[in-house]
Amino acid sequence: MSAACASPGKKPTKPLLMEFIDARRLTGPSLLFDEPGSILDVSCSPEEAARLIPVWRANVQRMLAELDWRQEPKFASVLLAGGVSVGFTAPIDALYAASELNEWAWAQCDADLQGADVPDFAATLSALQTSREEESNPVLLALEAAAAARDVTLLWDDDEASLGLGRHSTTWPVRELPDPGTLDWQAFSDVPIALVTGTNGKTTTVRLAAHIMGRDGLRAGMSSTDYIAIGDQVVDRDDWAGPGGARLVLRHSEVDIAILETARGGLLRRGLGITSADAALITNIARDHLGDFGSQNLEELLNIKWIVSRAVRDRGQLVLNADDALLVGKSGNYPGTIVWFSLDPDNEVITAHAGNGGKAFVLSGKELLFIDGQSRELLLREDDIPITLGGAARHNTANALAAAALTSCLGASLDTIRMGLSTMSQDANPGRGNLYKVNGFTVIVDFAHNPQALQALLEMAHRLPGKRKVLCFGQAGDRTDDLIRELARDAWATGLDRVHVSELAKYYRGRGAGEVFRLMREELISCGATDEQIEHHEHEIDSLNSALTWAQPGDLVIMLALERSQELYDKLKSL
């Protein structure tokens, strides 16, 4: 998005205190509002934000008054660590123009409050009018109104628009839409939708939930950070945990039910990909991907993930982790229906919830139980769920409880849930605690990528036999220095004998070559490791090969897969 042009002339008379970060479209429910619109991110102090907001709003209103906007906007703002996000709602065929307007509004605020160059109002107005005309799509707006009047779901993007969901949907090019009056509206209806977000466990839980619903004879469409699958068929391998992945699943003609992973990045950048759902799950809130504007601390991360709760507030159910203090605290004022899950049968939240007639899924000893008010029913034993490795992978027990709760909200019977949990193998969950036996020693492959996930993996490794243990891992550069150091520190504290650090150039994300390794090595040395116990490799496959050469019968190799996981699996399966 190009910034509004400023006329040449005077320069800022003092150093800039507030700085432009980004202006972009919001295509679904977001931190600011439920409707589509445009958001402007500005780096500033709270005091500067208080000065900026009214001036920004006045500038937006001034420009809108000159444009044929055809919709009274809602204005919203939210204070964030290091700045503020402000925005206004806009028609779905005017979001690019709205974002260009937001850029101009910032430029005008910069001039009004900080002495920057004054942008040319007339030139900007002319450019916005042109953009508005080019973007305008009256048929799309008519279709939106007609769909809303009939409670039919409309999905739209730059290229396509669709009515209905899954096998009850039809999709058209966005510039070749039908007249609403010519449509057989009875042909369009929805399929059940579940949204899954959180820090850890999302992809495993999505896979479990899709597998469970498949035992009911339903063809489940799922989107995740790894791929999109329709039933048992993977249709595209990539990170599809955003609004684009949701639309691809929800427009697929064979989908009976949709299980959609919903990641932080998509929620923050574009908003939620769907306005309503039948069930939503938040697995947990932990430190990961902190540092980006809008998600610089746990409270902000919680607020981003909590967006999914609005999709089920009125007619769905929200599944929450009762062992997560942040989620428990946030739930206090939630007006909708909550189903809890917990690894602790004596969790006070569960006890109070059941006392009020609520539903929950808990682990008691080695048994997974379904609680409905005062009644308790055995679901399964941990030993009967392959991905828990007989209870060694306790984090996957939590994921199984979450999937059971989520699918029960979608209408699955307890028998169907039992069948699903007991028949999904570890091989069907690649990168999540997979075990291989190689020449008398054991290899674990997992995607653990933050302190909480790594701790869960290492706890699982602790429950497995191993004379000596080697950890092969790396880290993406978008983690903070403190988080990278914490990962190394937590890893070494578990009693490792050796560490192989992978460079992962693909994941530098702004850092220089060797920078992440340097941080890890420094922390490992400070924790007591020697140089002889630390190896540095270019790729994960190199780290694994070295570990396989080092390992002897009875040892344990722990491999964190991030870069080219399929290559690792192929290597291990060939041995």
Secondary structure as UniProt FT lines:
FT   STRAND          19..26
FT   STRAND          37..43
FT   HELIX           46..66
FT   STRAND          75..80
FT   TURN            81..82
FT   STRAND          83..89
FT   TURN            92..93
FT   HELIX           95..114
FT   HELIX           121..135
FT   HELIX           138..149
FT   TURN            150..151
FT   STRAND          154..156
FT   STRAND          160..163
FT   HELIX           166..168
FT   STRAND          170..173
FT   TURN            174..175
FT   HELIX           180..182
FT   HELIX           185..187
FT   STRAND          193..197
FT   HELIX           202..214
FT   TURN            215..217
FT   STRAND          220..223
FT   STRAND          227..230
FT   TURN            231..232
FT   STRAND          233..237
FT   HELIX           243..250
FT   TURN            253..254
FT   STRAND          257..261
FT   HELIX           264..269
FT   STRAND          279..282
FT   TURN            290..291
FT   TURN            293..294
FT   HELIX           298..305
FT   HELIX           307..311
FT   TURN            313..315
FT   STRAND          317..321
FT   TURN            322..323
FT   HELIX           325..330
FT   HELIX           331..333
FT   STRAND          337..342
FT   TURN            345..346
FT   HELIX           348..355
FT   TURN            356..357
FT   STRAND          359..364
FT   TURN            365..366
FT   STRAND          367..372
FT   TURN            373..374
FT   STRAND          375..381
FT   HELIX           382..384
FT   HELIX           386..391
FT   HELIX           394..409
FT   TURN            410..411
FT   HELIX           414..423
FT   HELIX           426..428
FT   TURN            430..431
FT   STRAND          432..438
FT   TURN            439..440
FT   STRAND          441..446
FT   HELIX           451..463
FT   STRAND          469..473
FT   TURN            477..478
FT   HELIX           481..492
FT   TURN            493..495
FT   STRAND          498..502
FT   HELIX           505..507
FT   TURN            509..510
FT   TURN            513..514
FT   HELIX           515..526
FT   TURN            527..528
FT   HELIX           531..533
FT   STRAND          534..537
FT   HELIX           540..550
FT   TURN            553..554
FT   STRAND          556..560
FT   HELIX           565..574
//
